[in-house]
C-alpha cells in the first residue's frame, strides 16, 4: 500500500484506532516532542485546468504536531482543531520514517480499516442517491 493511500485512511479513521497504533509506537520507541500540537493556517493550492496554472484557493485551519524518533521526524497535520489526532498521526508518521517493525504488523489492520471506510462511503452514497431527483423521468406538459 502506498504512503498517500495509508495517510488518507489514517486521517479518515476514528481517534480510538489512531490511539491504539500510537500507543504501540510509544511503548516500542523513545519519543521526543519537537512541537506540541497547535493550530496553524495553511494555504490550499489548486491547479486551474484551462491555463494549467497554480493558485491559492483559500486558507484552512489545521492542527499540527511534530515528534522525533531516532533522529527521524514525524509530522501530523489534520484539518480542524483535533490536537490528539495530530499527535497520534505524528507518532505513526515517525514510525514509518524510522521503518519500525510495527509497520508490518499494521498492514493488515490498516487494510481492514480501508474496507470499513469503503463500506461506510457506499452506505452514505446510497442514502444520498435515494433522495436524488432524476429530471429525465419527470413528466413535461407542453
C-alpha angles and dihedrals in degrees: 000000000000122000094242092054091048091050092051091051093047094047091052098046126092125270094249091061092049091048091055091054094044092049088058090052092050092050094049102037139043104246123202119194112227101171121013114230109279145152125271138168119236131186119238110224119206132184113230106221102210097058095018091232130142124238137165112255101187147320122268129200109232138177114228137182137177128205134173130223120177093341092309120115125223121200127200119191125170134165115259132015100309103137098168092051090050090052093048092048091050091053092050091046091051090051089055090047093056091041092239118199086239090075094075090051091051097052097084092040092053091047089054090050090050090055092049090052091048091053091048090052091050091051092047092048093048092052089050092048090055089065096043116114119224105211092188091069096048116109115248121204117204 
